[in-house]
Amino acid sequence: MLIRVSMLKGLFQHSNSVRLVRYDRTYSRLPANPKTFFNTMGSKINIRAVDLRSDTVSKPTEEMRKAMFEAVVGDDVYGEDPTVNAMEEKAAAILGKESGLFVPSGTMANLLAIMVHCSQRGSEMICGEMSHTFLFEQGGPAQIAGVQIWPLPNKPDGTFDLDAMEERVRDHADDHEPVTSLICVENTQNWCGGKVLPLKWLDDLATRAKQLSIPLHMDGARLFNAAVYLNVPASRIVRDFASVAFCVSKGLGAPVGAILAGNRDFIRKGRRLRKALGGGMRQVGIIAAAGTIALDSMVQRLVEDHRRANAIGKGEGRVQPS
């Protein structure tokens, strides 16, 4: 397999202009440490490599580091970590949900939601075929939760056909079939180009799901990017969803962690299952403190992230390989 490497030079050199120079080479493989590779290549051509692989390579701010150092902690498995408790309450309030649960990762948050919603054996969930839950979570719903996934083709805008969704819903009428117990969407839809799902489509989905008596879960790993783009509160986007997961370790810049939110009974069940998955943490307020700072001060900064990403996208299309 050949790997093409493109490097961008001079990102945001001035507040009103962007100068991009692309450096292209093809390699048979990358070394084990891509960051070291890119920094080494950058030094050879006298540029500073900017790591744009993912928003997961973001670093915690100084404010986060200070909050982590000063965090008051307790044993979260016993519900005694005040910093974690405060973060969970804050996150739930932001989303308009009754309760929240701090977990190590978005993958675990999604799996917990599926396990709670699909607790009956022989359950099935519907999601888009480009969703992270289907493609990149190691088949956890099937492997761990015993839940079958029936994926729908995603459209270029990240949505899927709601008529086709309704046709795939299965109930207890036929003993040969699994029972559709959950519908899951991803917002933003990363593998459709980071598309933000339209509010009208979400409202139509919610209306149909309610008529079918099927709960909705949102994998909102980058939910706040969608909220900033749409200029609406995150609570509006997830208004009709029984559960929602989001990460603080991506564009929000915290080092680790995700939140699962829903009603109190849902979170009570999720907390119990978290322990079964090995997600019960002890003095975890040290990292939850960074998540609180992320929610307080980093959400609106996503506006600048979007501006820069848009500028890079437009500029990259105009430059020629050096």
C-alpha positions as CSV (number, residue, x, y, z in Angstrom):
1,M,0.0,0.0,0.0
2,L,1.3,3.4,-0.9
3,I,0.7,6.3,1.4
4,R,0.7,9.9,0.1
5,V,1.8,12.5,2.5
6,S,0.7,16.2,2.1
7,M,2.1,18.9,4.4
8,L,0.7,22.4,4.6
9,K,3.0,25.4,5.2
10,G,2.3,28.8,6.6
11,L,-1.1,28.2,8.2
12,F,-2.7,31.5,9.4
13,Q,0.5,33.5,9.1
14,H,-1.6,36.7,9.2
15,S,-5.0,37.4,10.6
16,N,-6.4,38.3,7.2
17,S,-4.7,35.8,4.9
18,V,-3.8,32.2,4.6
19,R,-0.8,31.0,2.7
20,L,-0.6,27.3,1.9
21,V,2.2,25.4,0.3
22,R,1.8,21.7,-0.1
23,Y,4.6,19.2,0.1
24,D,3.7,15.8,-1.5
25,R,5.6,12.6,-1.3
26,T,4.6,8.9,-1.6
27,Y,5.8,6.3,0.9
28,S,5.3,2.5,1.1
29,R,4.5,2.8,4.8
30,L,4.6,5.2,7.7
31,P,6.7,4.7,10.8
32,A,5.2,3.7,14.1
33,N,5.1,7.3,15.4
34,P,3.4,9.5,12.8
35,K,3.9,12.7,14.8
36,T,7.7,12.2,14.9
37,F,7.6,11.4,11.2
38,F,5.8,14.6,10.3
39,N,8.0,16.8,12.5
40,T,11.1,15.2,11.0
41,M,9.9,15.8,7.5
42,G,8.9,19.3,8.4
43,S,12.3,20.1,9.6
44,K,13.9,18.8,6.4
45,I,12.0,21.3,4.3
46,N,12.2,24.1,6.9
47,I,8.5,24.2,8.0
48,R,6.7,23.5,11.1
49,A,4.4,20.5,10.7
50,V,0.8,21.1,11.9
51,D,-0.9,17.8,12.9
52,L,-4.3,17.8,11.3
53,R,-5.0,14.1,11.5
54,S,-7.8,14.6,13.9
55,D,-9.2,16.8,16.6
56,T,-8.3,14.0,19.0
57,V,-4.7,15.2,19.0
58,S,-5.7,18.5,20.7
59,K,-3.9,19.4,23.9
60,P,-5.4,20.6,27.2
61,T,-5.1,24.3,27.9
62,E,-3.2,25.8,30.8
63,E,-6.6,26.5,32.5
64,M,-7.4,22.8,32.2
65,R,-4.0,21.8,33.7
66,K,-4.5,24.1,36.6
67,A,-8.0,22.8,37.3
68,M,-6.7,19.2,37.1
69,F,-4.0,20.1,39.7
70,E,-6.4,21.7,42.1
71,A,-9.4,19.3,41.6
72,V,-11.1,18.1,44.8
73,V,-11.6,14.3,44.3
74,G,-13.3,11.3,45.9
75,D,-14.2,7.8,44.9
76,D,-16.4,8.1,41.8
77,V,-17.5,4.4,41.9
78,Y,-19.1,5.3,45.2
79,G,-20.5,8.5,43.7
80,E,-18.2,10.5,46.1
81,D,-16.1,12.6,43.6
82,P,-17.5,16.1,43.8
83,T,-15.8,17.3,40.7
84,V,-17.2,14.4,38.6
85,N,-20.7,14.9,40.1
86,A,-20.6,18.6,39.2
87,M,-19.5,17.9,35.7
88,E,-22.2,15.3,35.2
89,E,-24.8,17.7,36.4
90,K,-23.5,20.6,34.2
91,A,-23.4,18.4,31.1
92,A,-27.0,17.1,31.7
93,A,-28.3,20.6,32.2
94,I,-26.6,21.8,29.0
95,L,-28.3,18.9,27.1
96,G,-31.7,19.4,28.8
97,K,-31.5,15.9,30.3
98,E,-32.1,14.7,33.8
99,S,-28.8,13.0,34.5
100,G,-25.3,12.4,33.1
101,L,-22.6,9.8,33.4
102,F,-18.9,10.4,33.0
103,V,-17.1,7.6,31.1
104,P,-13.7,7.0,29.6
105,S,-14.6,7.3,26.0
106,G,-17.4,7.9,23.4
107,T,-17.2,4.3,22.3
108,M,-18.1,3.2,25.9
109,A,-20.8,5.8,26.1
110,N,-22.4,4.5,22.9
111,L,-22.1,0.9,24.0
112,L,-23.7,1.6,27.3
113,A,-26.6,3.4,25.6
114,I,-27.1,0.4,23.3
115,M,-27.0,-2.0,26.2
116,V,-29.6,-0.1,28.2
117,H,-32.0,0.4,25.3
118,C,-31.5,-3.1,23.9
119,S,-31.6,-5.1,27.1
120,Q,-33.9,-7.7,25.6
121,R,-32.2,-10.6,23.9
122,G,-32.8,-10.7,20.1
123,S,-32.7,-6.9,19.8
124,E,-31.7,-5.0,16.7
125,M,-30.7,-1.4,16.2
126,I,-30.8,0.8,13.0
127,C,-28.1,3.3,12.1
128,G,-26.3,4.7,9.1
129,E,-23.7,2.6,7.4
130,M,-21.2,5.4,7.7
131,S,-21.7,5.8,11.4
132,H,-18.8,5.4,13.9
133,T,-20.9,2.9,15.9
134,F,-21.1,0.6,12.9
135,L,-17.7,1.1,11.4
136,F,-15.2,1.8,14.2
137,E,-16.3,0.4,17.5
138,Q,-15.1,-3.1,16.9
139,G,-18.6,-4.5,16.5
140,G,-19.2,-3.9,20.2
141,P,-23.0,-3.9,20.0
142,A,-22.8,-7.5,18.6
143,Q,-19.6,-8.6,20.3
144,I,-20.5,-7.4,23.8
145,A,-24.2,-6.4,23.9
146,G,-25.5,-9.2,21.6
147,V,-27.3,-6.6,19.5
148,Q,-27.6,-6.9,15.7
149,I,-27.1,-3.8,13.6
150,W,-29.0,-3.2,10.4
151,P,-27.3,-0.3,8.7
152,L,-29.0,2.1,6.2
153,P,-27.1,3.9,3.4
154,N,-26.1,7.4,4.4
155,K,-26.8,10.2,2.0
156,P,-24.1,12.7,1.3
157,D,-25.5,15.1,3.9
158,G,-25.2,12.4,6.6
159,T,-28.9,11.6,6.8
160,F,-30.6,8.4,5.7
161,D,-34.0,7.8,4.1
162,L,-36.7,7.8,6.7
163,D,-39.1,5.8,4.6
164,A,-36.5,3.1,4.2
165,M,-35.9,3.2,7.9
166,E,-39.6,2.6,8.6
167,E,-39.6,-0.3,6.2
168,R,-36.7,-2.0,8.2
169,V,-38.4,-1.7,11.6
170,R,-39.3,-5.1,12.9
171,D,-41.5,-6.0,15.9
172,H,-42.7,-9.1,17.7
173,A,-45.1,-10.0,15.0
174,D,-42.8,-12.5,13.3
175,D,-41.0,-14.9,15.5
176,H,-38.2,-15.3,12.9
177,E,-37.0,-11.7,13.2
178,P,-35.1,-9.7,15.8
179,V,-37.0,-6.7,17.4
180,T,-36.0,-3.2,16.4
181,S,-35.2,-1.6,19.8
182,L,-33.1,1.5,19.0
183,I,-32.4,4.0,16.2
184,C,-29.0,5.7,16.4
185,V,-27.7,8.7,14.5
186,E,-24.3,10.4,14.5
187,N,-24.1,14.2,14.6
188,T,-21.9,15.6,13.2
189,Q,-21.6,12.7,10.7
190,N,-17.8,12.3,10.5
191,W,-17.4,9.9,7.6
192,C,-19.8,12.0,5.5
193,G,-17.4,14.9,5.7
194,G,-18.4,16.1,9.2
195,K,-21.9,17.0,8.0
196,V,-24.3,18.6,10.5
197,L,-27.7,16.8,10.4
198,P,-30.5,19.3,9.6
199,L,-32.9,20.1,12.4
200,K,-35.9,19.4,10.2
201,W,-34.7,15.9,9.4
202,L,-34.1,15.3,13.1
203,D,-37.6,16.5,13.9
204,D,-39.1,14.2,11.2
205,L,-37.0,11.3,12.5
206,A,-38.3,11.9,16.0
207,T,-41.9,12.1,14.9
208,R,-41.6,8.7,13.2
209,A,-39.7,7.1,16.0
210,K,-42.3,8.2,18.5
211,Q,-45.1,6.7,16.4
212,L,-43.1,3.5,16.3
213,S,-42.3,3.6,20.0
214,I,-38.6,3.2,19.4
215,P,-36.1,5.3,21.4
216,L,-33.4,7.4,19.7
217,H,-29.8,7.7,20.7
218,M,-27.4,10.3,19.3
219,D,-23.7,9.7,19.0
220,G,-22.8,13.3,19.5
221,A,-19.1,12.9,19.7
222,R,-18.9,16.4,18.0
223,L,-22.3,17.6,19.1
224,F,-21.1,21.0,20.0
225,N,-19.6,21.5,16.5
226,A,-23.1,21.0,15.2
227,A,-24.6,23.4,17.8
228,V,-22.2,26.1,16.9
229,Y,-22.7,25.6,13.2
230,L,-26.5,25.7,13.5
231,N,-26.3,28.5,16.1
232,V,-28.7,26.7,18.5
233,P,-28.3,25.2,21.9
234,A,-27.1,21.6,22.0
235,S,-30.3,20.9,24.0
236,R,-32.4,21.8,20.9
237,I,-30.5,19.3,18.8
238,V,-31.0,16.4,21.2
239,R,-34.5,17.5,22.4
240,D,-36.2,14.3,21.2
241,F,-33.5,11.8,21.9
242,A,-33.8,9.4,24.8
243,S,-30.0,9.4,25.2
244,V,-27.0,11.3,23.9
245,A,-23.2,10.8,24.1
246,F,-20.5,13.5,23.5
247,C,-16.8,13.7,23.9
248,V,-14.8,16.3,25.7
249,S,-11.5,15.0,24.3
250,K,-11.9,16.1,20.7
251,G,-12.4,19.7,19.7
252,L,-13.1,20.7,23.2
253,G,-9.5,19.9,24.1
254,A,-9.8,17.9,27.3
255,P,-7.4,15.0,27.6
256,V,-9.9,12.2,28.0
257,G,-13.6,11.5,28.7
258,A,-17.1,11.5,27.4
259,I,-20.6,12.0,28.8
260,L,-23.7,9.9,28.4
261,A,-26.9,11.7,29.3
262,G,-30.6,10.7,29.6
263,N,-33.2,10.3,32.2
264,R,-32.4,9.2,35.8
265,D,-33.5,5.6,35.3
266,F,-31.5,5.3,32.1
267,I,-28.3,6.7,33.7
268,R,-28.8,4.5,36.8
269,K,-28.8,1.4,34.5
270,G,-25.9,2.8,32.5
271,R,-23.9,3.4,35.7
272,R,-24.3,-0.2,36.7
273,L,-23.3,-1.5,33.2
274,R,-20.3,0.9,33.2
275,K,-18.9,-1.1,36.1
276,A,-19.3,-4.3,34.2
277,L,-17.3,-2.9,31.3
278,G,-14.5,-1.8,33.5
279,G,-15.4,1.9,33.3
280,G,-15.7,2.5,37.0
281,M,-13.0,5.0,37.9
282,R,-11.8,6.2,41.3
283,Q,-10.4,9.7,41.9
284,V,-11.3,10.7,38.3
285,G,-12.1,14.2,39.2
286,I,-8.6,15.0,38.1
287,I,-9.6,14.5,34.5
288,A,-13.3,15.6,34.9
289,A,-12.0,19.0,36.0
290,A,-10.6,19.5,32.5
291,G,-13.9,18.4,31.0
292,T,-15.7,21.1,33.1
293,I,-13.3,23.8,31.7
294,A,-14.0,22.4,28.2
295,L,-17.7,22.9,28.7
296,D,-17.3,26.4,30.2
297,S,-14.7,27.9,27.9
298,M,-14.1,25.8,24.8
299,V,-17.5,25.5,23.1
300,Q,-17.6,29.0,21.6
301,R,-14.0,28.6,20.5
302,L,-15.2,26.0,18.0
303,V,-16.4,29.0,15.9
304,E,-12.7,29.8,15.3
305,D,-11.9,26.1,14.6
306,H,-14.7,26.2,11.9
307,R,-13.3,29.4,10.4
308,R,-9.8,27.9,10.2
309,A,-11.0,24.6,8.8
310,N,-13.0,26.4,6.1
311,A,-10.0,28.5,5.2
312,I,-7.7,25.5,4.9
313,G,-10.3,23.6,2.8
314,K,-10.6,26.5,0.4
315,G,-6.9,27.1,0.2
316,E,-5.9,23.5,-0.2
317,G,-8.0,23.2,-3.3
318,R,-6.0,26.1,-4.9
319,V,-2.4,25.1,-4.3
320,Q,-0.2,22.9,-6.4
321,P,2.3,20.3,-5.1
322,S,5.8,21.6,-4.6
